[in-house]
């Protein structure tokens, strides 16, 4: 455009072509730059694209505005508005169709010459072309031409020759009678047809926005405003219109046309262009004068319909397509968030506005993110082991498999003992070994035993009390009752193939012969440690002489062993009576085995110091094996807090703490927080039935917490009504009768399993 900055127009039906217009019209073709090197005459637009010049049209001087014909045929027809108010139809490229020949070169001339500011083709009736002109006294500024109208002698004032870009001259007609004349004695600065009705035209007049209805041209709807430039309709919301004035953008709702529904942040410099993104809902781009920044306003969250008191939500951001000032830009009609920008010296850049990526982590641990129109899902490749899965996945699978995750119930192993304990000792129903061993002070008996199976007998001091026996039960070494026989425990370990641990426990119970037997059996099975035969042979030569060669060799062998139980065995045999640090602080030996060992061989003072130290370590590390020490008490809640902080496993914390004493544990804010979070987690997974079962289980253990009435009602047996039932109703009643029976059955399984879980798993939790 003469004396003005260049503008860009995309071809309506060719997504790889655009025209740059200033003093001349230049048609470009975009191609991929990856397939070949930059050709002669091509321009680099980006790392991936180049532009090749196809044709130039310089036969339409004094251009002020350009509009591309919206239909496919003729495909390169453009309307050019000139400084004298004339509108000329011209072409880019060779189009020899009869329709094109009839239109190219046609001129539409107003009565009085003045500048043509804007052009707009009707998107439905493509023969209609609206032109907006400057003000002239007693004349109209909005003229709607019918490009198919023929020359008539009574309406024509002149006949001219129009020179075409191809170089040949043909006789063309000058049309002077418009189809419609609107906006008398005013100026029109911008135009756009309203997509909802082909008869409605929105015009930015000098002091107002006006909607003209061509079915009744004597009336119009208008609103007084200064924001009359660049009127444009949102392609995804046809009642939303943007316009601007100076540095301010106004957003209008045509259904409530009294005032703007939103005024965007005023820019320090005047705006030169605003445009809605054709591939993205509610995304508006704006450009200010002498700027290399394009500001974007995301109105995705604008409520529709827009109420009087509703303030739309706008997300604002800026992008910088190039380093130089931007003269104009144009959104690509089909490529998502893509635009081409042009500088005043016609340097062009192909640019894609990348969306902010929105991440979403579903309750079932699926990771998804949205980028523009695309939705991506992150899936695991291959099958990960259960240890590698996220804790949320583990908890969901546990809940899905209907297991109950429960603690070693101190209650299960102390009911008989609780009936015997009287006086100031109090009940030990929920106490851990830490509390139990403290209550044994002053009641411990010293016993001297010798190692069975050794040629030379050495007296070993052991300690015995009811409380220590209870601790051994909790550690799994002996069964309930007064019998201290460890043989059932050893047999179960042999069945599991845990030869090293079984041999160590046998040795800690001073039965060297049984330990050697276990080691030989493990060696013959081929599944144990390769050193089992060597250790068995070393044990067979045991002597208690301090300076013997056996002790020296065993001390050397101990350093070469990798299995912690084999190391602990030699540490026990080579240690002095009452000094067993080599066993007690072998961290890879299970806590329950170290605690059981301490209960057998440490005096009261040593035992309390060790248990206190180990308890603090377990609490600090959040090690669930420490529940054996803390029990379901405040110390147990502290330990569980560390565990939850480390793992996030509120499922374990909830089921475990539900076994605690209501007065001490369940009223703790932390426990209630874990329980409610687990319930919310079950709801998020849509495990409604699992949540109901959990609530019922909770109400049984915590009478102060009752499930909702509808939960209880769902699981209560129903009686059949007297009226005949439809088959579907009979099915519903059968389900209602069956569910409580299943709940009762699993509760019985849970009760029966929890009692002997000690002898089966030797850990504070097990799977049902």
N, C-alpha and C positions, 0 to 999 in steps of 0.2 A: 504494500500500500504506500502510495507516494508520500514521502516525508514522515512516515510512521514506522513503528516497529513491526516485524513480521509476525504472522499468526499461522497456526497449523490447523488443518482439517483432515480427519481420517475419511477415507472412502467408505460410504455406507455398506457396500457389498463386496469390498475387497479388503480383507483384514491385513494385507501386506502392502497397502498403498496409502500414501497421504500426500497432501499438497501444502506447500509453503507459499504464502501470498504476502507480498508487500508492494513493490512496484511492478511485479510480474507474478505469474502463476507457474510454480515449478512442481512437477509431479515426480515423486520418488517411489521406489520399490525397495522394501526391506527384505534382506536375505540373511541367511545364517553365515557367520564368518568362520565357523569351524571347518566346513567342508573344503574351503579353498582360501588362498591368500587374497589379500585386498586387491581387487581389480582396479585397472585404470579408470578414473572417473568416479570411483566409489568413495563414500565417506564412512569413516568408522564411527558408529553410534555407541557401541559398547564392546565388551570383550566377546560377546556372542553374535552381534548383529552388525550389518553394514547397510548403507542406503545407496542405491544406484539411481541416478537421474534418468527419467524416461522421456520427458518432454517439457517444453517451456512455452508459455503463452504470454506474450508481451503486447498484445493488441488491444488491451483494455486499460487505458491509462486512467489516472485519477481514481483508483480504487479506494473505497472506504470500508466496504464490507463484502463478504463472499459467503454464499450458501450452496451446499452440494445437493443436487437433486436426489430425493430419497429413494426413488425407484431404481430397479436394476437396468431398465431400458428407457432412455439411453443412459449408459453407465457412467459416462464422464461429462455429464452436463452440469454446468455451474451457473449460478446467477451472481452477477457482479453489480453491486451498488456503487454509483460514482458520485463525485463531488457536486455534480450539477443536478442530482436527483434521479437521473436515468438509471434504469435497471436493464442490463444487457445479459442475454443468454449466450454463453460461450462454451467451448469444449477443450478437453485435454486429450490428445491422442487422436488416432484415426477411427472414427465411427461413421460408417457409410450407410447406416440404416435410414429408411425413408423418414422415420419419425425424428431422427436426429437432424436430418437436413432441413426439415420443416421448422425446427425450433432454433437451431444455432444461428445467431446473428439477430434474433428478434429483440426489439427494444420496446420498453414500456416507459412512457414519458409523462411526468406530471404536468399540470397546467402551468405551474410556476417553478422555476428552477431554484432549488436549494439542496443542501447536502442530504444524501441518503445515509442514515446512521445504522440501520440494521435490516436484515432480511430473514424470513422464516418460511420454509415450505410447510404446507399442511401435510401431516404424516399420513393421513388417510386419503384425502382427495388431493393427489399430488399435482393437479393442474393449478391449484391455488398457491399463489406466492404473495406473502404479505411484506410490505416495505414500510419502514418507519422513517419519516423525514423531519427535517427541522421545521420550525414554526414559520407560517406565512399568513399575513392578514387575510381573513375571509376565505382561507383554503384549508383543506384537510391534511393531516400529517400521517394518517394511517391509510394506505392504499392497498387494496387486495386485488391482484391481477389474476386473470385467467389466461395462462400461457397458451391455451388452445384456441383462444378467440381469433377470429379471422379479421382481415382488414376490411373495413367498410368505408365507402367514400364520405358518408355523412359524419363519421367519427374521426377520420384521419385528418391531420393537419399537414402532413408531409410524408413523402416517401424517400427513403435514403438507401444508399448502397452501404452494405456492411462488409468490411474486409475481414476475412477469416484468418485464423492462425496458420492454416495450411497454405495460404498464399493466393487462393482463388477467390474471386469476387462474385457474389450472387446478390440478386435483388432481395432485400428483406423488408418487412413491414414494421412500421412504427405504430404501436398501439397507444392511444391516448385516453381511452375511456376505461377506467378501472371497473371491476365487478362490484366492489364496495368502497365507500369513502367514509372514514371514521375520524374522530378526534379533531373537530374543527377548531381553528384558532388556538392551537397548542402545538407542542413539539413532542415527538416520540423518540425516546432514546434506546429502547430495547423492546423486543417482541418474543413471544413464544406461544405456540398453539397448545391448548390444554388437551392431553391425551384422552381424557374421559369423554370428551364430546368434540367432534370435528368442527362444530359451529361456534366454539368458544375461543376467543383470542385474548390473551393477557398482554397488556401493553404498559410499559413504563413511560408514562407521560412526564411532562415537565414538573408537575407538583403532586402527582398521584399515580397510584397503580389502578388501572381500569380493566375490567373484564367486559369485553364486547360480545354480545350474543347476536350472531348474524341473522338469526330468525326475527329479531326485532332490533334494528339498528338505532332506533330512536331512544333506547334505554341502555344504561350501562350501570354496572356495580363498580364503585371506586372507593378508595380510601386515601386520604391525604397523607403523604409521606415524602421524605427526601430520597429514600432508598428506592430509586427507580431504574438503576442501571443493572445490566446483566441478568435480567429475570430468567430463571431457569427452573424447570420442574424436575423433582426427584423421580427418576424412572421407575422406582419401586414403590413410591407412595405418591400418587398423582394429585393429592390434595396438598402436598407440601412444596412450597416454592421458596427459592432463595433470590434475594436481590441485594444490591449494595449501593452505598453512597460514601464517597471519600474513603475512610478507613474502617467503615462499619458494615457488617453483614446482618441483614434481617431475615429471619425465617418465618414464613407465613403459613397458616392453615386456611385454605380457601373456604372451608366450612364455617370458620369463625374469622371473617375477614376484617374485623374492626381494628385490630392491632396486631403487631408481630407476636408470635408465641415465644420467640426467643431472639435476643440480640447478642451476637457473638462479640467477643472481646475486640475492642477497637484497636486497629493497627496504627503505628505512628506515621505511616506513609499511606497515600491513597492507593486503593485497590485498583487493579487493572483487569482481573478476570476471576470469576468463580465458576466452578463446574462440578456437578455431581458425578461420582464414579458410576459408570454403566454396568459394572460387574460386582458391585458391593453395595449392600443396602445401607443407606444413610451416611455415606462417606462423602464429605464435601471438601474440595480443594480450593484454596484461595492463593492469589499471587498479588503482591504489592509492587509498586514501582521501584526500580533500581534495587532489586533484591535477588539473591540466589537461593532463597528459602521458599519452599512451598509449605504452607500451613494446612494441616488436615484436621477436620472436625468430625469425629465419629459419633453419629446420632443413632447408633444401633439400639440404645436403650430408651429412646424417646417414647413415652407412653402414647398409645393410639387407641381410641381417639384422644386428642389432647384436651384436657379439661381447663376450665378458667383458672383454677388455682394450682395447676400442676406445673412444676418447674422441670423441664426435660433435663436429662443427664447427658452431658457432653464430655467426651474424652478428646483432649487436644494434644496434638503432637506436630513436630516439624521435620521435614526431610530436606536434604540438600543434594539435588541431582547433579550439580556441576559447580565449578568454582566461579564462573563468570555470572554476571547478571542475567536473569532470565527475562526474555521478551514475552514469551507465551508458552503454553503447554497444552497438551490434548491427551485425554484418557484414551487408551486403546479400546475399541468397541467390544472386544471379546476376551482378550487376554487379561487375566485377573490382576488387578492393581498395577497395570503397566501404563506408562505414559511416555510420550516423547516431548522433550523441551527444546526450545530454540532460543539462542541468544540474539542480541541486536545485529551481530555480524554474520548471522545465519549458521553458526556452529550448533549442531544438533547432538542430542544425547538420548539414548534409549534407557529408560530407568524403570525399575520395579519397586514399588513400595512394599516392603516386607511387613507382614502383620506381626503384631505382638503375639507370641505363642502363649496360649492359655493351656495350662496343665491341669489335668483332673485325675485324681487317684481314687478309683472306685472302692467301695467297701470290700470287694472281693479281690483287691490288690492288682487290678488291671490298670495299667498306666496308659492314658490317652491324652492326646493334645490336638488342638484345633489350630490350623493355620489357613486363614481365608476360607475357601470352600472345602478344603480337604480336612479329613478327620483321620488321625493316625493312631494306631494301637501298638503298644510295645508288648511283645510276647517273648516268653523264655524260649531259647533255643536248646533243645535237648532236655533230658529229664534230670532235674537237680535232686540231689539227695535231700532227705528230710532235714538234715542239719544245716543245709545251705538255704533253706526256704525262710522267708520272712516270718517273724513271730505271728503276724496277723494271719498268714496262711496256715500256720500250725494250729492256731486257736480255732480257725474256721473248720479245718478238717477234724479236729477233735470234737467240736460241737456237732458237726455233720454226722460223725460216726456214733453219736449218742453215748460217748463214754463219760463217766464222772471222774473228775480229776481230784483225788482226795488225799488227805494227809495220813500218816500213821496216826491213828487216833490213840492218843494217850489213854483215852477212856477205855478202849478195848482191852488194854493190857494192865489197867490199874483198878478195875472194878473190884476184884477180889482183895487187892491190897488196900484199897480205900476203906473197905469194911473193917479191916484189921487195925488200921492206923487210928489212934485216938489221941486225946490230949491236945497239946499246942502244935502238933505237926500239921494238922489240917488236911483237907483232901488234896490228893495229887492227881486229880482226874485230868487236868489240862497242863500239868507241869511238865517241863522238860528235864533232861538228866541233870542240868545245872542245879535246879531246885531239889531234885531227888537226892543228889549226893550231899548237898548241904544239910539235908534232914538226917543224914546218917552219922553225923558227927557224934562221937562218943559211943557208938553202938557197934563199931567194927571189930571183928575178931581176927587175930593174927594166926595164920596156919602155915606150917612148914611142910612143903611137899618136895619130892625128888622127881627128877625127870625119868619117866618110864622108858625102858629100852636102852639105857646107857649102862655100860659095864661099871662105871664109877659113878656112884650116886652123890649128888650135891643138893643140899637143902636150899629150896627157893621159898622166900617168904611171900605168901599170898594173903589177901584180905577178903573177908566175907561179911555181909550183912544183908538184911532183907532189901534195903534200898539198892545195894550193889547188884543183887540178883535181879531186881526189877530193871535196872539199867542194862544188864546183860540180855534180858528179854527184849527190851526195846532195840537193842543193837542186833538182835536176831541170832545170837549165839546159842541161846537155850529157849525151850518152850515155856509156856506158863506152868506155874506150880513150883514146888520146891526142888524138883529134880534138876541137878546141874549137868546132866548128860549133854555133851556137845555133839555126840555122834549123829543125830538126825541132821544137824546143820552141815556136818562134813559130807554126809551122803548126798545131800541136795547139791552141794558144790561140785561133787564128783560127777553127778548127772549132768550138770551144766558145762562140764569140761574146764572148770576153773581150778586147775590142779595146783597152781602156785599158791593161791589164796587158801585152798583147803589144807595144804601142807603147813602153811604158816599158822593157821588157826590151831591145827593139831599140835604143833610145836609150842604155841603160846599156852596151850592147856597141858604142857609138860609131857606129851606123848610122842617121844622121838620115833619110836617104832612105827606108830601109825603115820607119822609124817613121811618116813622113808617108804612105807608101803604106797602111800598116795603118789609120791614122786616117781616110783618105779612104774606104777600103773599109768601115769601120765606120759612117761617116756615111751612105754610100749604102745600107747594109742597113736603116737605119731602126730598129735595135734598140740602138744604142749611145747614149752620152751626147750630148745636144744640142749640146755645145760641141766636138765632135770636129773639125768643119770649121774652127772658130776656132783651135783649138790647132794643127791642121795648117798653117794659114796663118801662125801665129806662128812655128812651127818653121822654115818655109821662109825666113824672114828672119833666121835666127840670125847673130849676130856676137859675137866674143869681146871686143869693146872694152868696157872697164869702165864708161865714162861715156856709153855710147850710149843713144839714145832707146829702142832695142829692149829693153835690159835694164830700163829704167824702166817700160815698158809691160808687160813680162812679169811684173815684180814685182807690179804692180797686178792683172793678170789672175789671177795665182796665188791671190790672196786671195778671188777670186770663184768659184773652182772648188770643187765638192763632192767630186769623185772623188779619192781619195788618190793614185792613180797619176799622174793628170794634174798634181797639185800637185808630186809628187816629180820629175816630168820638168823642170819649170821651176826647181825648187830645184837640180837637178843642173846645168842649163845656166848658172845665174846664180851658182853657188858658186865659190869659189877652189879651186884644185887642192889636194887633201889635206884639205879642210874640207867635209864632206858631211853635216853634222848634219841638214839639212833633209830628207835622204833616210833616213838611218839611224834617226832618231827619229820618223819618220812612223808612228805606232802602227797605223794602219789598213792599212798595207802589210804583206803577209804576211811572217812571220818568215823564211821560206826565201828570199824575194827580197831582203830587207835583208841577210841573211847572205851571200848570193851576191854582192851589190853590194860588201859590205865586203871579201870575199876578192879582189875584182878591183882595188879602188882604195885600200885602206888598207895602210900599211906594217906590218911585223911588230909593232911596239910598239902602234900604234893598233888593229890587228886584235885583238890579245890583250886589250886593255882593253875594247874594245867587246863581244867575245864573252863575257868574264867578267861584265860588267855585265848584258848581255842574259840570260845564263844564270841569274843570281841573280833577275832579274825573273820569268822563266818559272817557276822553282822556287817562288818565293813565291806566285805567282798560280795555280799548278797548271795552267798552260797546256800542253796536250799537244803543241803545236808545238815546245815546248822540248826534246822527245825528240831532235830533230835536233841539238841542241847537246850534250845530256848523254850521248846514247847509252844503251845498256843497261848502265849502270854504277851505282855507288852514288849519283852525282848524279841518275841517272835514277830510282832508287828514291825519293829525296827528293822529286823533282818529282811522281812518281806518288802519293806519300803525300798531298801537298797536293791533287792532283786528286781522290783518293778522299775525302778529308775534305770537299771542297767539293761533290762530286756523289754519292758513294756507289756509283759505277760500278766494282764489283769485277770485272765481266766484262772490261772493257778492261784493267784492271790485271793480271789473271791471264794473258790471252793475250799481252799485251805483254811482261811480265816473263819468261814462259816462253822467250822468244827470247834471254834474257841468258846470260852465262857462268855455269855452275853454281857455280863457285868463288866468284864475287863477288856474284851477284844471287840465285840460287835458294835459297841458304842463309840469306838474310836473313829474320828472323822476320816482318817486315811482308809480304814476298812470300808466305810460306807461309800467313800469316793470310788474305790475300786469296784465295788459291787454295782453301783449305778452305771459306771462306765462300761462294765461288761454287759449289763442289761441293754444299754444303748447300742452296744456293738452287735448284739444279737438282733436288735430291731433293724439296724442298718443292713445286716445280711438278710433281712426278711425271714429270719428263723423264729416266726411267731410262736410255734409250738415249743421249740426249745426254750424260748424265754419263759413261756408259761410253766414248763416243767421245772426250770430253775427257780421260779418264784415259789412254786409249791415246795420244792426241796428246801428253799431258804426258810419258808414259814415253819417247816417242821423243826428246823434247828434253831430258829430264832422266833419264838412266839410273838415277840413284839412287832415283827414285820409280817403282816398278812398280805397275800396277793389280792389283787382286785377281785371283786365279786364275780365279774364275768369270766375271769380265769378259772376260779373254782367251779363256777356253774358249768363251764365247758367240759370239765373233766369229771363231773359227778354223774353217776348212773341215772338214766331216765326211765320212767315207766311208760309203757305204750298206752296211748289214749284209747278210749272206748270206741271212737269212730273208726271206720275202715280207713286204712292208709294207702296212699299211692305207693308204687314200688320205690320211687326216689325217696319218699319219706321213710319207708322201712329201712332203706340203706343208711340214711342219716342216723336213725336211732341205733342201728347196729354199730355204726362207727362210735357213737357216743357211749355205748356199752363196752366196746372193745378197748377204747383208749385207756380208761381207768384201770382195766385189767392189766394192760401192758405196763402202765406206770407202776402198778403194784408189783408185777413180776420183776421188773428191772430194779425196783427198790429192794426186793428180797435178795436179788443177785448181788446188789451193792452191799447190803448188810452182811451177807454171808461171806463175800470176798474180802471185805475190809477187815474182818476178824482174823483171817489167816494170811493177810498180805505180807506180814513180817516174815513168815517162813518161806514166802514165794519170791519176794522181790528185794527185801532188805534195803528199801529206799523210801523216803517219806511220801512218794507218790507212785501210783500205778494206773494202768489203763484198764478200763472195763470194756 
